[in-house]
Amino acid sequence: MGRKFGRKRQFKMQPVGLEHLTQYNQLLRYVFQVTDQELKEIGWEEKDMMRAKSPTLERADVLGWFDGDKLISQVAVYPMKVRIFGHTYDMGGLTGVGTYPEYSGQGLMHKLLYQALTNMRGRGQTISYLFPYSIPYYRRKGWEIISDKISFEINDYQLPKSRPVSGEVVRVDVDGPEVRDTYHRFALQTHGALIRDDLAWNEYFLWDPDDMMAAVYYNDEGISTGYVMYRIVDDVFHVKDMVFMNEEARSGLWNFIGAHFSMISKVEGDIFTDEPLAFLLEDADIKETISPYYMARIVDVEGFIRQYPFKPDTADRRWVFQLEDPLLSWNQGTFELEIGADGRGSIRRVSCKCADRTNIQTLTTMLLGYKRPDYLHKIGRLVCAPDTVHMLEDAIEQQTPFFSDYF
């Protein structure tokens, strides 16, 4: 006999806890098509994935829709912190987003995202980051691109020549205190970077195989000022990540990579800044591919602006504009932005009419420095007078975000 669908299903939204860990992982594996072969390639079994993801349900805000006792749709928000132009923001890291295909088209994820963002606002997480599996989908929900990843490939004969440096490189444990301390000091001075706690470090290494290695550069005072995460497979030096606080550390780390000349045929890796590698090499004819990486959205525009450090000026500045947000009513309407001569900003809702307008996606990418006001004005994403464009250009720091994490 065929299955009957006569009953009306009663879906229920509720928190997802450790008692739902098996269902949480099953939904993740199905939606993102994580196969047994992929787990095997990094030395995992199903039980390893469940153990790795248990911190998510212990520390994150995980919401789901249930059809009876069956988890059918879910979203997780990690409690994280990021640096934005020298200020530390509480950030909601969105991940684990998925719905079983047979339940799609019913608005379940739309409602989950709304509730997740509402919860973020309640916790003071005024901005949210995510890795997009569909850029158009998340743009429709208010997120926008804020960082890039540059993938590069260098042949062995194109490696930079060794340069004299006063310090030295030391190989260390990938999860040791030397790496964590170096990254923390780097992140504090780097716009856009994630401040990694234990949960963030767990996610950073989650999908790496066991043969990952690390090398730290120490200056002549014995202070670590950079590191490279890497693995060597089939004569290829794979760079997972490289951070450095000055040019000497960068040169020292590339000296270390170049010292593998006799062992490798090429170097492959990723850069998470807007600075292509080719210009720094004597033989610049290398392969580089740029692709969008992370997206972000302002969750609470008033709370975000209260923390935001605009550039100081000789006088106060003011902008009245209409703001659109596809999900959140508290970010919709006409607002007046006031920027003091000291760079402190405030924003409030006003009732007057105005011709200037933008949306939460554009405001996010502009205030994070990924795209400049002048460019956004030229392509029609920022509607305002030229004088306002000039004011915003002067008021917003010129630096694109660095983000090398994945969650």
Secondary structure, DSSP 4 states (H G I P E B T S, - for coil): -PPP--SPP-EEEEE--GGGHHHHHHHHHHHTT--HHHHHHTT--HHHHHHHHHHHHHHSEEEEEEETTEEEEEEEEEEEEEEETTEEEEEEEEEEEEE-GGGTTSSHHHHHHHHHHHHHHHTT--EEEE--S-HHHHHHTT-EE--EEEEEEEEGGGSPPP---SSEEEEE-TTSHHHHHHHHHHHHTSTT-EE--HHHHHHHHTT--TT-EEEEEE-TTS-EEEEEEEEEETTEEEEEEEEESSHHHHHHHHHHHHTTGGG-SEEEEEE-SS--SGGGSSS---EEEEEE--EEEES-HHHHHHH-BPPP-SS-EEEEEEEE-SS-GGG-EEEEEEE-TTSBEEEEE-----S-EEEHHHHHHHHTTSS-HHHHHHTTSSBS-HHHHHHHHHHS-----------
